[in-house]
Amino acid sequence: MPEHDDLSAEAALREVDRAQGAVRKFSRRGAYFFLAMWLGATGYWLATLFGPATVRNYAILAIGAFTVAGFVYASRQRVYDRLLSRLSPPVTWAFVGTTVIGAVYNMFLHPQEPGPLRTVAGVLVALIASAPLLYGAVRIFRSADDR
């Protein structure tokens, strides 16, 4: 650290606080991304299970564009939080798994006739399929508040 040899203790403390603030800010952004994805995925599943064909097509385009934009934004960040880096892969894989389960339900088990069973099952599938994203957001928000 030759460029910081003349750094006073107070200036060093301010620099550490600034760096920690940047990490917390990025961590919260990751949690907001998970939360927005949770809302989007839940809306997508509700539109897919209960909406007409045109709504389904637009829902697929919207969730796809939002996902790509979010990941491009996240990849351009220069600050990385340890919890967010450690939590993202399991949350992503759990989300993929629950999405596959939801897709199998939609293709083979979803009742076509309207009724209470169809509504309850569809809402449960929508909530279960997007639950890993909500879990990730809550974990990161709790961790960011503790720091």
Summary of the structure (lengths in Angstrom):
residues: 147
radius of gyration: 20.3
end to end distance: 26.5
largest distance: 74.9
contacts: 398
relative contact order: 0.16
helix: 86%
strand: 0%
